[in-house]
Amino acid sequence: KREHTRRTCEGILHLAKELSLKGNETRIAETVALLHDIGRFPQFVAFRTYNDAKSINHCALGIDVLRREGVLKSLDEQERLWVETAIAHHGQKTLPENLNGPALLFLKLIRDADKLDIFRIVIQRYRSYQEDPGGTLLELPDEPEISPEVLDAVLNRRLIDYGDLHTFNDFKLCQIGWVYDMNFPASLEKLESGKILDEMFSFLPQSPEIAEVRSRIRSYIASRTRD
C-alpha cells in the first residue's frame, strides 16, 4: 500500500500537469493521493484483509483516521472538505450526482490515478499467477468461461457489480471495463502509451467475443483522445 500510494501520487501529479492545474490545486490533488488509502492500514490490522465487503469500508475508515488524528487541520475548511470528499468517494462504483466544481475535479483525479496504478498491480498478479497458479489465492474459479451478462455489460459500456462476477475471467474483463469510468483523456492516453490494456487483454481467452470488446474499447479511447 505504501508503494501504491507513491505511484498514485505520481499519477495524480501527471494528470494535474496535463490539465494545467494551478499550484494550489496541484497541492490539494497530491494531498488527496497521499491520503486516499490511509484507511487501508487500520483495516488490515483489524481484519487482515483489504476486501471491504468482508471487513469495513476503507474510504470511510480513512476519514475517521484523518479527523481523529487532525491530519488536515492546517487546511482551511473548504480545502479540507475537498480532500475529505475525494477520499470518502474514491472507492464507489460511480461518481455521486450532487458534486460539482473543485470537489468533483479532485474526486475524478484520484479515481483515475488510483485505477492507473491498480492496473499495474493486477498485471503483476496475473503474471505471477501464470508462473505459479498454486501461489495465488483466487476468490473466483479459474474457468475458461466468461459470463454473458459480463460480456454484454462491457460491450455496452456498463459498469459491473462485483457480485455479478462468476469466474476469474469475468473479473479480468470487469477490470478492463474500468476504461469507461476514466474521467480524463490524459488517463486514457496513459493506458495506451504504457500498453496496459494490451497486456490486460493478453490474460483473457483470444476469442471472437474478446476481439470485439478490444475493438470497441480501442474505438472508444480514440474518440476520447482525439484532438
C-alpha positions as CSV (number, residue, x, y, z in Angstrom):
1,K,0.0,0.0,0.0
2,R,2.9,2.4,0.5
3,E,4.2,1.7,-3.0
4,H,0.7,2.0,-4.4
5,T,0.3,5.4,-2.6
6,R,3.6,6.6,-4.0
7,R,2.7,5.7,-7.5
8,T,-0.8,7.2,-7.2
9,C,0.8,10.4,-6.1
10,E,3.0,10.3,-9.3
11,G,-0.1,9.6,-11.4
12,I,-2.1,12.4,-10.0
13,L,0.7,14.9,-10.5
14,H,1.0,13.7,-14.1
15,L,-2.7,14.4,-14.6
16,A,-2.5,17.7,-12.8
17,K,0.3,18.8,-15.2
18,E,-1.7,17.6,-18.3
19,L,-4.7,19.5,-17.1
20,S,-2.6,22.6,-16.3
21,L,-3.8,22.9,-12.8
22,K,-2.6,25.8,-10.7
23,G,-0.1,25.3,-7.9
24,N,-2.6,25.1,-5.0
25,E,-4.9,22.8,-7.0
26,T,-1.9,20.5,-7.6
27,R,-1.0,20.6,-3.9
28,I,-4.6,19.6,-2.9
29,A,-4.6,16.8,-5.6
30,E,-1.4,15.4,-4.3
31,T,-2.7,15.5,-0.7
32,V,-5.7,13.5,-1.8
33,A,-3.5,10.9,-3.4
34,L,-1.2,10.7,-0.4
35,L,-4.0,10.1,2.0
36,H,-6.6,8.3,-0.2
37,D,-5.9,4.8,1.2
38,I,-5.0,5.8,4.7
39,G,-7.9,3.6,5.9
40,R,-6.2,0.5,4.5
41,F,-3.7,0.3,7.3
42,P,-6.1,0.1,10.3
43,Q,-8.4,-2.0,8.1
44,F,-5.7,-4.7,7.6
45,V,-4.7,-4.5,11.3
46,A,-8.2,-5.2,12.4
47,F,-9.4,-7.6,9.7
48,R,-6.3,-9.0,7.9
49,T,-7.9,-8.2,4.6
50,Y,-8.2,-5.4,2.1
51,N,-11.6,-6.6,1.0
52,D,-14.2,-4.0,2.0
53,A,-17.1,-6.4,1.6
54,K,-15.6,-8.8,4.1
55,S,-14.4,-6.1,6.6
56,I,-15.2,-2.3,6.5
57,N,-15.3,0.5,4.0
58,H,-11.7,1.7,3.8
59,C,-12.8,5.1,2.5
60,A,-15.0,5.9,5.5
61,L,-12.4,4.4,7.8
62,G,-9.8,6.8,6.3
63,I,-11.9,9.8,7.0
64,D,-12.2,8.6,10.6
65,V,-8.5,8.4,10.9
66,L,-7.9,11.8,9.4
67,R,-10.3,13.5,11.7
68,R,-9.2,11.7,14.8
69,E,-5.6,12.5,14.2
70,G,-6.2,16.0,13.0
71,V,-4.2,15.4,9.8
72,L,-5.9,18.1,7.8
73,K,-6.2,20.8,10.5
74,S,-3.7,23.1,8.7
75,L,-6.0,23.4,5.7
76,D,-8.8,25.8,5.6
77,E,-12.3,24.5,5.8
78,Q,-13.1,24.4,2.1
79,E,-9.8,22.7,1.2
80,R,-10.4,20.1,4.0
81,L,-13.8,19.4,2.6
82,W,-12.5,18.9,-0.9
83,V,-9.9,16.4,0.4
84,E,-12.3,14.5,2.6
85,T,-14.9,14.3,-0.2
86,A,-12.5,12.9,-2.7
87,I,-11.2,10.3,-0.2
88,A,-14.7,9.4,1.0
89,H,-16.0,8.7,-2.5
90,H,-12.9,7.4,-4.4
91,G,-13.9,3.8,-4.0
92,Q,-17.5,4.0,-5.0
93,K,-18.8,2.3,-8.2
94,T,-19.9,5.6,-9.7
95,L,-19.5,9.3,-9.2
96,P,-22.0,11.0,-6.8
97,E,-24.6,13.0,-8.7
98,N,-24.5,16.0,-6.3
99,L,-20.9,17.1,-6.7
100,N,-19.5,19.9,-8.9
101,G,-16.6,22.3,-9.1
102,P,-13.3,21.5,-7.3
103,A,-14.9,18.7,-5.2
104,L,-15.8,16.8,-8.4
105,L,-12.4,17.6,-10.0
106,F,-10.4,16.2,-7.1
107,L,-12.6,13.1,-6.9
108,K,-12.2,12.5,-10.7
109,L,-8.4,12.9,-10.4
110,I,-8.0,10.4,-7.6
111,R,-10.3,7.9,-9.2
112,D,-8.2,8.0,-12.4
113,A,-4.8,8.0,-10.7
114,D,-5.9,5.2,-8.4
115,K,-7.1,3.0,-11.3
116,L,-3.9,3.6,-13.3
117,D,-1.8,2.1,-10.6
118,I,-4.3,-0.7,-9.8
119,F,-4.0,-1.8,-13.4
120,R,-0.2,-2.1,-12.8
121,I,-0.8,-4.1,-9.6
122,V,-3.3,-6.6,-11.2
123,I,-1.0,-7.1,-14.2
124,Q,1.8,-8.1,-11.8
125,R,-0.6,-10.5,-10.0
126,Y,-1.8,-12.1,-13.3
127,R,1.8,-12.6,-14.4
128,S,2.6,-14.3,-11.0
129,Y,-0.5,-16.5,-11.4
130,Q,0.6,-17.6,-14.8
131,E,4.0,-18.5,-13.5
132,D,2.7,-20.2,-10.3
133,P,-1.0,-20.9,-10.2
134,G,-0.7,-22.5,-6.9
135,G,0.9,-19.5,-5.3
136,T,-2.1,-17.2,-5.7
137,L,-5.4,-17.5,-3.8
138,L,-8.3,-16.7,-6.1
139,E,-11.8,-15.7,-4.9
140,L,-13.4,-16.9,-8.2
141,P,-12.9,-20.2,-10.1
142,D,-10.3,-20.1,-12.9
143,E,-12.6,-21.4,-15.6
144,P,-12.4,-20.5,-19.4
145,E,-15.9,-19.2,-19.5
146,I,-17.0,-15.6,-19.4
147,S,-20.5,-14.9,-18.2
148,P,-22.7,-13.5,-21.0
149,E,-24.0,-10.7,-18.8
150,V,-20.5,-9.5,-18.0
151,L,-19.5,-9.6,-21.7
152,D,-22.7,-7.7,-22.6
153,A,-22.1,-5.1,-20.0
154,V,-18.5,-4.3,-21.2
155,L,-19.6,-4.3,-24.8
156,N,-22.3,-1.7,-23.9
157,R,-20.1,0.4,-21.6
158,R,-21.9,-0.6,-18.4
159,L,-20.0,-1.0,-15.1
160,I,-20.4,-4.3,-13.4
161,D,-21.2,-5.1,-9.8
162,Y,-18.6,-7.5,-8.3
163,G,-21.5,-9.7,-7.1
164,D,-22.3,-10.5,-10.7
165,L,-18.9,-12.0,-11.4
166,H,-18.7,-15.8,-11.5
167,T,-15.3,-16.6,-13.0
168,F,-11.7,-15.3,-12.8
169,N,-12.1,-14.2,-16.5
170,D,-15.2,-12.3,-15.5
171,F,-13.1,-10.4,-13.0
172,K,-10.4,-9.6,-15.6
173,L,-13.0,-8.3,-18.1
174,C,-14.7,-6.3,-15.4
175,Q,-11.4,-4.5,-14.7
176,I,-10.8,-3.8,-18.4
177,G,-14.3,-2.3,-18.4
178,W,-13.0,0.4,-15.9
179,V,-11.8,2.2,-19.0
180,Y,-15.3,3.6,-19.3
181,D,-15.0,5.0,-15.9
182,M,-11.8,7.0,-16.6
183,N,-12.6,10.7,-16.5
184,F,-9.8,12.4,-18.4
185,P,-8.3,11.8,-21.9
186,A,-4.9,12.1,-20.3
187,S,-5.7,9.0,-18.3
188,L,-6.7,7.0,-21.4
189,E,-3.5,8.2,-23.1
190,K,-1.5,6.8,-20.2
191,L,-3.2,3.4,-20.6
192,E,-2.4,3.4,-24.3
193,S,1.2,4.6,-24.0
194,G,2.0,2.0,-21.4
195,K,0.4,-0.8,-23.4
196,I,-1.6,-1.6,-20.2
197,L,-4.8,-2.7,-21.9
198,D,-2.8,-4.8,-24.4
199,E,-1.4,-6.8,-21.5
200,M,-4.7,-7.0,-19.7
201,F,-6.3,-8.5,-22.8
202,S,-3.4,-11.0,-23.1
203,F,-4.7,-12.7,-19.9
204,L,-8.1,-13.4,-21.5
205,P,-9.2,-16.1,-24.0
206,Q,-8.4,-15.0,-27.5
207,S,-11.9,-15.5,-28.8
208,P,-14.0,-13.5,-31.3
209,E,-16.1,-12.0,-28.4
210,I,-13.0,-10.7,-26.7
211,A,-11.7,-9.4,-30.0
212,E,-14.9,-7.4,-30.4
213,V,-14.5,-6.0,-26.9
214,R,-11.0,-5.0,-27.7
215,S,-12.1,-3.3,-30.9
216,R,-14.8,-1.3,-29.3
217,I,-12.6,-0.2,-26.4
218,R,-9.9,1.0,-28.9
219,S,-12.6,2.9,-30.8
220,Y,-13.8,4.5,-27.5
221,I,-10.3,5.5,-26.5
222,A,-9.7,7.0,-29.9
223,S,-12.9,9.0,-29.7
224,R,-11.9,10.4,-26.2
225,T,-8.3,11.2,-27.0
226,R,-8.8,12.8,-30.4
227,D,-7.6,16.4,-30.6
